[in-house]
Amino acid sequence: MKQRTLAVVSAGLSQPSSTRLLADRLAAATSGELDRLGVSVDTTFVEVRDHAHDIMNNLLTGFPAAGLREAIDTVSNADGLIVVTPIFNASFSGLFKSFFDVLDDSALIGRPVLLAATGGSARHSLALEHAVRPMFSYLRSQTVPTSVYAAPEDWAGAPGDAEASGALADRIRRAATELAELIDRHEPTKAADPFALTTTFEELLGGSSD
């Protein structure tokens, strides 16, 4: 059986969070689709709010704290990503954007990514296409065609025990299937060697004289 890794980035600010609820549903659906394809998946969640202060410090100093470094490595080395942001003022949250700002520019090249968001109104759903998708296009990721947006009316039941409505459940299944198929076809991501030389000795010595 193939083995793959899935990182789920949730940028909700509250606890409990509808953003995390959607992330859980998408992760479960993707895991189920991968299992159907004969792929075993190891799923890791990254709660961005837990690293909020460290992200700001990293932006100011250029150096991540240990916990943030682990989150960055989890995302950078995953075979596929699910990213979920709350929508504020018709765009992704600042915390969500800041987390991806501290990743290396080339960290997500070619990586399969499922885009999702939550918001207080269905009017914000287009933010996935005019704000979130262009960001991951810039990062040269391979985003799945179906993005998933959830407004309050998409959930049935009380908060914390909510089930996706029929329309939302269908979008979750469709997006999860697309992501699972991409991950299945994608070669396993090789973890970067932190001690690997990025410059040859010849280049280092190129400016020196004998």
KADA-V195631 format. One record per pair of residues at least 6 apart in sequence whose ideal C-beta (glycine too) atoms are under 6 Angstrom apart, sorted by sequence separation. I is the first residue (numbers start at 1). J is the second residue. D is the distance in Angstrom with one decimal. If there is no record, write none. Layout:
i/j/d
I/J/D
I/J/D
This chain:
i/j/d
58/64/4.7
157/163/5.4
12/19/3.2
34/41/4.7
85/92/4.4
86/93/5.2
136/143/5.2
155/162/4.0
156/163/5.2
12/20/5.0
85/93/5.3
10/19/5.4
156/165/5.5
10/20/4.7
31/41/5.4
133/143/5.8
54/65/4.3
85/96/4.0
117/128/5.3
154/165/5.1
10/23/4.2
115/128/5.6
54/68/4.1
154/168/4.1
8/23/5.1
27/43/5.5
51/68/4.8
115/132/5.1
150/168/5.7
8/27/4.9
128/147/4.3
51/71/5.7
128/149/5.7
113/136/5.5
148/171/4.9
125/149/4.0
148/172/5.9
46/71/4.8
148/175/5.1
46/74/5.9
113/141/4.5
115/143/5.8
146/174/4.9
122/151/4.5
146/175/4.1
44/74/5.1
87/117/5.1
111/141/5.0
112/142/5.2
113/143/5.0
114/144/5.2
121/151/6.0
72/103/6.0
76/107/4.2
108/139/4.7
109/140/4.5
144/175/5.9
80/112/4.4
81/113/4.5
82/114/4.7
84/116/4.4
85/117/5.2
86/118/5.4
87/119/3.8
110/142/5.7
115/147/4.4
116/148/4.2
117/149/5.2
118/150/5.0
119/151/6.0
146/178/5.7
108/141/4.6
90/124/6.0
144/178/3.9
4/39/5.5
6/41/5.2
144/179/5.1
13/49/5.8
91/127/5.6
1/38/5.7
2/39/4.5
3/40/5.1
4/41/5.2
5/42/5.0
6/43/4.6
7/44/5.5
8/45/4.8
9/46/4.8
10/47/5.7
11/48/4.3
87/124/4.2
90/127/5.2
1/40/5.0
92/131/5.6
87/127/4.8
91/131/4.4
92/132/5.5
52/95/5.9
55/98/5.0
55/99/5.8
58/102/4.8
48/95/5.5
55/102/6.0
48/99/4.9
26/82/5.0
23/84/4.5
114/175/5.3
22/84/5.5
19/84/5.2
114/179/4.4
7/74/5.2
19/86/5.2
112/179/5.8
7/75/4.8
112/182/3.7
7/78/3.6
112/183/5.3
5/78/4.8
5/79/5.0
6/80/5.1
7/81/5.2
8/82/4.5
9/83/4.6
10/84/5.1
11/85/4.6
12/86/6.0
112/186/5.7
4/79/4.2
11/93/5.5
11/95/5.5
11/96/3.8
26/116/5.9
22/116/5.7
22/118/5.6
19/118/4.8
80/179/5.9
18/118/4.7
80/183/4.0
79/183/5.5
79/188/5.8
79/189/5.1
77/189/5.6
77/191/4.6
22/150/5.0
25/164/5.9
29/172/5.1
33/176/5.1
16/160/5.2
29/173/5.8
33/177/5.1
39/184/5.4
26/172/5.9
30/176/4.3
34/180/4.7
25/172/5.5
29/176/3.5
33/180/3.5
37/184/4.8
30/179/5.3
30/180/5.4
4/183/5.3
